[in-house]
Structure formats: structure tokens, C-alpha cells
Amino acid sequence: MARVTRAANHLSAEEITERIQQATHSWHRLAWQVIFTAFQDPRPAAVIARQLGVSKGFVHKVMACYHREGPEGILPPRPYEPRHRYLSRAEERQFLEPFLDRAQRGDIVTAREIQRAFEERVGRVVAASTISRLLQRHQWRKIVPRPRHPTSDPEEQAAWKAQFADQVADAVATRAADDARPVLVMAQDEGRFGRISTPQRCWSPKGMRPTVPRQIVREYVYVYSAVAPSLGRMTALILPQTNTAMMNLFLSHVAEAFSDYFIVMQVDQAAWHRSRDLQVPENIRLVPQPARSPELNPVEHIWDHLREHALRNTVFDTLQQVTHALVEGVRDLAANAAALTSMTFFPHLRIL
């Protein structure tokens, strides 16, 4: 009869269960499941292995480590290390350091320059795949840089974010003395959408290159949107133009939709946000962000979401079709409070 495999009393069942839940590596998780089974219901190693879908040797190895070293003996396997590597991991990190500043500026478009420097360092020619694996090991990836206006001022942006709470407090101080409504911080922006279609990245198997239609027809509608990240709520109107009259209409809509709140709203410095004819409702105060700084406005993420999910790789024959797709996209996003908060709750807005 096969010998029963039992786990030593290093940890209680509750502690072992906690280790299973906290495991971030599949090997680690399976090892703790083996220990839990051997602790709660001791059986032969072959039976435990069959139940958990592992080998009998795996069960023996895990139990030997656990009995010999206790919980400290249950560690995930080390990452694969090639036998013949040109540089150690520490040396690789040191080699890549001079490229970090240029990577931040978006200067490194191809890996050829890194390859030449690497070949000079090791004194021999290496394949492009060697550099690809080097970059992957250190979690480099090829991405599209985040755009910014060439005349924007990063220092001004940082100062504005640091002072945003004070600006909100100043805005709140202007409300009526008997206005006891809770303060709600919102952000507002307008996005232009139309019949110019831009191909979006999409998944496809190796050997396949999808083909999607593209057109350039300069017909547009404008989505006015305001988001309350702390509540996971938004409101929007699709309007034909961007001007003071449309902004007045939208602000009136927001004031009514959020009438239970005193609203402090972040806006950009578009002309219709500063017009003398702008009519700001009594429960709204506007806080302008620095000029040429769309990256400070969380509503920009809503526009990215709509372009990726509602309008992706589609050609529209009419503006009415564009409007219908936008309505569906806005409704879907507005119904997902968690996603809305996740994509729009910028750090400078977390002040109340």
C-alpha cells in the first residue's frame, strides 16, 4: 500500500489558504494547494497528484521542501537564465541606463542604435533577436508616445495641479452663504467626431493583415461632456457646433442634471469658455486649466474610448450614423461607473 503524504504543522489550514490566495505565480499556487491537500486530507502522493493535475514528482518535491525548510522553502522557480549570456542582468541594466533619457523623449524609434552599442560593448556582432530579448527582459516595449503641444509648459502644468485644491476652495467661497449642497469636482471638454475614419490597431493571427475601409469626409458633430470621476457619472450632449451658445446650452443641462451639487468644473481655455456672453449657472464655477494642455483633462480619455470602441474601423455614410454610434458609445460608458472612474479620476481631482 502506498505511503500516505502528510504535511507538517508549520502553518494552520487558514494560513495555508491565505498563501494560496496571495500566490502570484502558478507554480507557487499549485505548491500551496498540494500542501493544503496533504494537511487537510492526507493521501498517497499519486492520489494528490491526480486530483490537482500535477506529477507525483512535483508532490514529492514540494513536500520535501516544506518539511525541510518550512514555508520559506516554497518559492517559485527562478526565471530562465541562458547559460551563455553576454552580460549579467546588472550589467544589462547599466548598459541601458544611457538610453533612458532619450527613450523618455521618444528618440529611440528603432533598436538598431542599441544593437550597435551592444556590439561595441561585447566586442562581437549579435543578431537583432538578441537585442529584442534584452529589451523584453527589462520590460521595454514599443509604444506610441503621449503627444503634447510643443509650446506647453510642464512647470506651469505641475504648478497648476499642485494649486488645484486652492482654486477649488476659492471657487466654493463664492457661492451663496445659505448654499449647503455638497461640492462636486467635475471636468468638461468637447470632442470632434465625424466621417474621417482613422484605422485603429486590432488583433489578428500571424500571417493576416486586416484591411479596413478609410475615407476623408470633413463633416463633424461635437460631443460636449462633463464627468464627475468621484461618482463615476457623466453627462453629454451631441451638438452641431462649438460656440458660446452651445456652451450655454450644455452648462444649463449639467446644472439641471447635477442640481443637488455645487459644481466646480475644470475646463480648457477655448474661446467659448471665456466669452463675455457665457452664462454660467448659479451652481457651477469654472476653473480654467493651463493653455495647450489637453493631457490635464480627463475627458480626453473619454474621447479615446469612444474612438476605439464606438467608431473603430467603420466608415459612416451620414452624420446621422456617426451620431447614432456616439449615442450608443456614450450610453455604454455612462452605464459603467467603475470604468468611468478608473479612466478619469486624475490625481489632482482627488481632493474632496
PATORVO-17265 format. One record per residue: residue in one letter; y, x, z of N, C-alpha, C in turn. Coordinates in pm, whole numbers, plus 50000, padded with zeros to 5 digits. Each point is the difference from the previous one (the first is absolute). Layout:
AYXZYXZYXZ;...
This chain:
M498805008450000501204991650000501255008850000;A500994996849916501215008149989500784999950130;R500645011450027500775001250123501294991949990;V500364993350109501214991950005501235009050013;T501024996849924501255007650004500984992950093;R500415007250107500934994350097501275008450005;A501124993650025501285007150012500285003150147;A500505011950025500375003950136501184991650048;N500184999750132501054991750060501355007250006;H500395006449891501305006749998501144989850000;L499804988849929501014989649988499364986450021;S500824990350041499514986350013499964993349863;A499374988249994499934992749873501394996449950;E500904996450093501364996549960500745012149943;E499795011650060500665012149951499465004149863;I498704998349980499425003249868500544990449895;T500094987150036500564990149907501435003749961;E500775004750096501375004049972500045011849904;R499065009450015499935011449908499684995449858;I499124990049989499664994549867501244994149935;Q500774992550077501184993349945501105009849963;Q500075011250071501055009749975499635010349894;A498755000249958499555010049903500734998249867;T500475010949944500704999649871499175006349888;H498865005650033499125006549902498684992549999;S499454997449882498754992349990498865006950074;W499925013249991498965007450071500154997950150;H501215000950047500314998350141499574986150049;R500344989949922499684986150037498484997950006;L499285004949901498544998549999499365007250119;A500545011750034499445007650112500134992050130;W501164994050023500184992250122499174987249997;Q499734994449883499124988449991498575003750035;V499575011949960498675004950038499915001250152;I501035006050060500005001950145500024986650072;F500794990549951500074986850062498644993149995;T499335000749885498684993649986498995006550093;A500025013450007499065007150087500324997650147;F501224996650032500394997350138499634985850042;Q500264990449913499774986050032498554995649980;D499385005149893498654995549965499195011949953;P499545008750091499275012149961498754996649918;R499885006849886498854998149912499715013249929;P498895000949928499735012349924501125002949900;A500215012749973501075004249909499874993649863;A498764998549952499794994149867500484985549995;V499804992650110500434986050004501524999250003;I500635008550081501475000250005500585003849864;A499395009949935500485004449870499914988849897;R498884992750002499814989249904501024988850024;Q500284997150127500954989350034501415003349953;L500415012650014501375004049968500165005649859;G498895001549928500105005049863500295014849992;V499465007850094500185014549999498635006550004;S499975013149989498725007150004499575002650144;K498705002050017499495003250133500565013450047;G500185009349906500585012950036501424998750052;F500764990649943501374997550048499974995350145;V499074990950032499884995050137499675011450095;H499025008449962499625011350086501185009650019;K500745002849893501125009350009501084994750094;V500344987149984501044994050083499595000050147;M498774995850028499554999250138499925013850065;A499595010149922499925013550054501395005050039;C500984997649913501385004250031500544992550121;Y499714987150009500514991850110499385004250133;H498705002550001499335004150124500465013950043;R500215008849903500335013850032501475001850039;E500924993449928501425002550019500794987950049;G499344988350009500714988050041500884994649888;P501014991950032500884994149898500695010449912;E500275011950055500675010449922499145005149886;G498704997550008499115004749894499984991249878;I500614988250009500004990649887501305001649923;L499995009249908501165002749916499624998049854;P500924995249918499694998449858499775013549934;P499255000349892499745012849932501295006149949;R500015013049993501185007049950500204997049851;P501265000049956500254998149857499335010949918;Y499644996549879499355009649912500915011949975;E499495011850020500735012349976499245008349896;P500575002349884499315008249900499705013950053;R498895005649957499635013350047500945010749945;H500454998049876500825010249935501404994449974;R500855000950098501374995149988500935012049994;Y501014998949915500925011149984500845002250125;L500444989150064500865000850118499464990750108;S500265003550125499654991050109500974988249999;R499704989850080500904988450006501395004150048;A500045008650099501295004550052500775007649892;E499295008449925500665007549893500464990749888;E499234989449973500424990249900501284992950042;R500064996050128501234993550049501195009349986;Q499805012750034501085009849989500415001849854;F499024999949910500295001449858500854988449947;L499734987850048500704988249950501394998050061;E500285006550112501284997950069501225002349911;P500035010749918501205002049916500264988949900;F498984991849972500164989249902500484987050063;L500064999250134500294987350066501414994949969;D500995008950006501384995749973500144994849858;R499395006949906500084995749860499244987049978;A498904998250073499264987449990500864988450049;Q500775002450107500884989750053501074996149899;R500435009649919501024997349898499414994149872;G498664999349992499364994749880499965010049885;D500095013050030500045010249895498625003549944;I498954997550076498675004349958499334988449925;V500105000349869499474989249918498575002849956;T499685012749976498635003949968499555010750100;A498695002150006499455009750094499905013949939;R500475001649877499855012949932500725011250075;E501184997150053500745010350073499255004150126;I499424990350070499215003250119498785008249960;Q499414996749886498835007449954500365014649972;R501135002449935500405013849972500245007850129;A500664993750096500255006850128498695002750073;F499054990649990498715001950067499245011649936;E500035000649868499305010949930500605013550037;E501315000450015500645012450043499605003650142;R499844990050085499625002450140498585005450010;V499054994149927498595004050014499615010949902;G500865003049902499725010949909498994997049892;R499854987449964499074996549892500374986449943;V499494997349881500254987249935499114989350063;V500564988150026499214989050057500164987749910;A499054990950011500034987749921501024990350057;A500484991049916500944989850046499374991250107;S498684997949992499314991850099500055006350138;T500075013350006500125006950130501314996150068;I501074999149923501294996250056499994985250038;S499354991849919499914985750032499314997950134;R498895007250021499284998650128500825005550115;L500725010949976500885005650103501034989750044;L500654993649905501034990150032499404987850069;Q498814995849957499344988550063499635003150145;R499555012350025499635003750138501194998850094;H501185002549949501194999750085500814987249978;Q499334989949943500544986449989501274999349915;W500085008449900501054998649900499524989649899;R500934992349943499654990549896501184998649907;K499734995949877501074998749901500544985950006;I501264998550037500614986850017501344999549929;V500494988049981501334998149942501045001950111;P500995008849984501005001950106500784987350027;R500474998750123500874988850035501385002749940;P500514991049917501305002749936501174998250096;R501085007049974501254998050075501165002549904;H501134993850032501185001749916500495014450011;P500385006349889500395014250006501245002750084;T500834989950024501215002250080499894994150141;S498824995450038499844994850137500085011450100;D500374996650122500235010150104498964998250111;P498975008650007498974998650104500575000550141;E501025008250023500595000850134500704986950036;E500684994149904500654987150025498954989350028;Q498895000349928498944990350022499415001550140;A499745012450041499445002450133500964995250109;A501285002849983500994995750100500084984850005;W499934993549884500064985349997498814994050074;K498815005449978498824994750069500125002050151;A500525011650040500155002750143501014990650065;Q501004995649923501064991550055499774985149972;F498884996649939499784986249960500004990650121;A499385004250109499964991450119501424997050050;D500895010049994501384997750042500714990249906;Q499705001049871500614990849904499534985650024;V498734998650035499484986750032500704994650124;A500155008550102500674995650123501444995949972;D500695007649914501384996449965500054986549928;A499024997749913499964987349927499734988350094;V499095002050094499674989450096501214996750087;A500815010050029501174997950086501044990949936;T499894997649871500994991649931499634985250000;R498834996550048499614985849996500724992250110;A499954987149988500664991450098499415002050138;A500834998650101499575002550137498884990650043;D499994987949947498994990250040498775000049909;D499925009749910498845000949909498895007650070;A498994992950047498915006250076498735001849917;R500114998449870498815001549916499505014550002;P498695002049991499475013749996500475007449876;V500175013150013500455008249889498805003749912;L500174998949871498945003349904500555010049899;V499365011649991500395010149903499244997649870;M500754998849891499404997649869500525010549900;A499335000849887500465008449889499994991549874;Q500965002549912500164991749880500205008949877;D499514995149887500215007249875499744990549883;E500365004849880499704992549878499155008949909;G499034993949936499165007249906500054993549863;R500075008449896500054994849864498605000449937;F499594988749945498694999049936500174993149865;G499225004249904500164993949868498835002549909;R500275000149872498965000749899499785014149948;I500575010050066499645013949970498785003350084;S498905002849935498755002650073499745015050005;T499725005050119499695014150020498555001250045;P499155007349927498595001350040499865005450142;Q499134993650077499725004250137498675007350006;R499885009350093498735006950020498924990050035;C498795002349951498894991050029498715008050006;W498994994450063498705006650013499164997449875;S499265010249959499054998349889498955011050011;P498804997649947498945010150009500285011949908;K499325010850025500145012049919499654997049855;G500805005349909499764997749859500714988049943;M500664992250085500724988149954501495001950023;R500804996949899501465000350013500514986049966;P500364992050101500454986449973501234999849908;T500104989749920501164997749914500634986850039;V501295000350032500704987750039501224998249912;P500404987649973501184997649916501285004050072;R500995004149922501305003650056501104995049907;Q501074995150060501124995349919501315003450070;I501075000549922501355002250054500874988449952;V500134990050085500854988449972500974998850116;R501285001849974500995000850108500474986150043;E499114993150067500314987050061499575000850145;Y500864995850092499745002450142500294987750086;V499324999750114500404991550112500125009250121;Y500604995050107500255008250118499434993250124;V499255007750077499464994950125500905004750114;Y500594990750071500755002950122499034997950116;S499855010150083499054998650111500585005950128;A499654994050111500345005150133498734999850084;V499775010750073498775001250078500355002650146;A499214993850088500095002550145498715007150041;P499975013249996498755007350024499374997150136;S500824998250102499454997750134499234987050010;L500344990349915499324987049999498934999149892;G500015009449905499114998849885500374988249913;R501294997249988500494988749921500995004749894;M500044992749891500975002849895500414987049933;T501105000449928500414988849917500565005749872;A499954992149894500445005249870500464988649911;L500915003249909500424991049893499965007849869;I499584993449894500035006049867501214994249927;L500955008649967501284995649945500285007049867;P500884994349919500215005449864500925012149992;Q500805002550105500995010749993500155006850136;T500705011449998500425006350126501525000050002;N500554991850087501454999450016500324993550135;T501274998750030500404994750130499554985650020;A500094992049896499594985950012498524998950037;M499165008249934498574999650030499735005250142;M500765010250043499835005450135500424989650103;N501064992849975500414989350092498904989550014;L499414996449887498924990250001498825005150082;F499665012849982498855005450071500285001250150;L501175004750038500325001250143499964986450068;S500474989849933499924986550055498554995850020;H499165003749905498574996950011499375007250119;V500325012850018499445007750112500494994350134;A501294996950008500564994650124499304987250041;E499644991849903499314987550031498545002450035;A499345009049925498585002850025499785006450136;F500975007950047499885006850129501134995350093;S500214987250004501124994450077499835001850151;D498795002850045499765001950144500365014050047;Y500495008549909500285014050033501435003749964;F500505010150070501225006849958499555012349923;I500355000949873499415009749909500955011849977;V499465012050016500705012249957499235005349880;M500645000349884499305002449875500455013149934;Q499045008749976500275012349926500104996949851;V501065004949936500194997949856500475013149937;D499865001049868500555011649931501474997549967;Q500605009149927501444998949973500304994749860;A499174990749954500294993449872501344992850009;A500664998549887501344994049999500014986050058;W498954992249973499994986250050499684999150149;H499675011350063499825000250145501325003250071;R501005004249923501285004050059501184992149944;S499694990049920501054992349934500874992250100;R501274998649967500904992050084499624985249999;D499284995849897499594986049990498644997450063;L499425010350062498694998150062500154991350124;Q499154990050012500044990650112498785002550089;V500225006950111498915003550092499894989150106;P498844993650014499824989450101500275005050141;E500284990750089500415003850137498885006650079;N498744998249961498915006350075499465012449930;I500775005949908499585012249930501115010350006;R499625012650025500915011349988499335010349909;L500775006049911499475009649904500285014350045;V498995008649991500155014250032499695007949872;P500995006449938499755007349875499295013350024;Q499045002949916499335012950004500785010049915;P499725013150013500725009849918499834997349850;A500995003849923499944998049855498895008249938;R499424994849892498985007049922498815004050085;S499584991050089498895003050092499004988550005;P499404996349887499044988850003498785002750086;E499685012950023498825003150080500164995850145;L501224996950045500224995350137499704985250016;N499864992949889499854985550006498544996049985;P499404993750101498584996549993499674989549894;V500994992549953499714989949898499555006549870;E500355012849980499525007249882498485000049994;H499345000050115498544999650002499484986649951;I500764989650024499614986849949500045000149848;W501025006349942500075000749853498815007949945;D499665011050065498835007749954498734991550006;H499874992550108498814991550016499944989449889;L501114993749970500014989749897499675005949863;R500565011649970499725006149869498535003949988;E499415004350111498605004449995499024988450002;H500314989450073499044989250019500304987549917;A501264996649982500314987449931500245001949851;L500465011849960500395002049860499195010949930;R498975004950063499315011949952499414998249859;N500345009449912499405001249867499924986649927;T501094992450008500054986849936501244999049912;V499834994249882501124997249911500344985250011;F501264997050024500444986150015500764995549875;D499674988349952500654994749880501364993850029;T500204995550124501274993650036500415004150141;L501274998250032500475002550136499404990050097;Q499684988249952499374990050087498665005150052;Q499265007049914498725005850044500245010950104;V501035008049980500345010350099500334993550134;T500804989649996500404993050122498794994150071;H499094994049925498804994250061499175010850069;A499825011449934499235010950061500685005250126;L501335000949998500735004650118499884990150115;V500084987249970499864989850104498655001350069;E498945001649921498665001450058499905012950083;G500575010849948499955012750073500764999550131;V501184993949999500794998850123499294991250100;R499424989049956499284991150091498815007150065;D499265007449920498845007150054500435010250105;L501055007549972500465010150095500594993550125;A500774989449983500604993350116498954994250093;A498824996749946498934994450081499235010750077;N500265012849971499285011050064500965007550092;A500174994750121500985005750093499685014450037;A498715003150018499625013650040500375010149892;A499714996749874500345009149890501515001549986;L500714989150019501455000349987500625009150106;T499534998650123500505008650107499655014549974;S498775002549956499555013649976500855007249896;M500374993149894500725006749891501515000350019;T500544992350095501464999150011500595003950136;F499175001950102500545002650133500345014850014;F501105004049937500445013950003500405003850143;P499865012950036500315004250137501414996350047;H501005001049913501364997350047500224985250031;L499074991249955500124985850029499364996050132;R499255009150061499264996750123500875002550122;I500994991550019500985002450106500104988550098;L499364988749974500134988550089498634996350057;
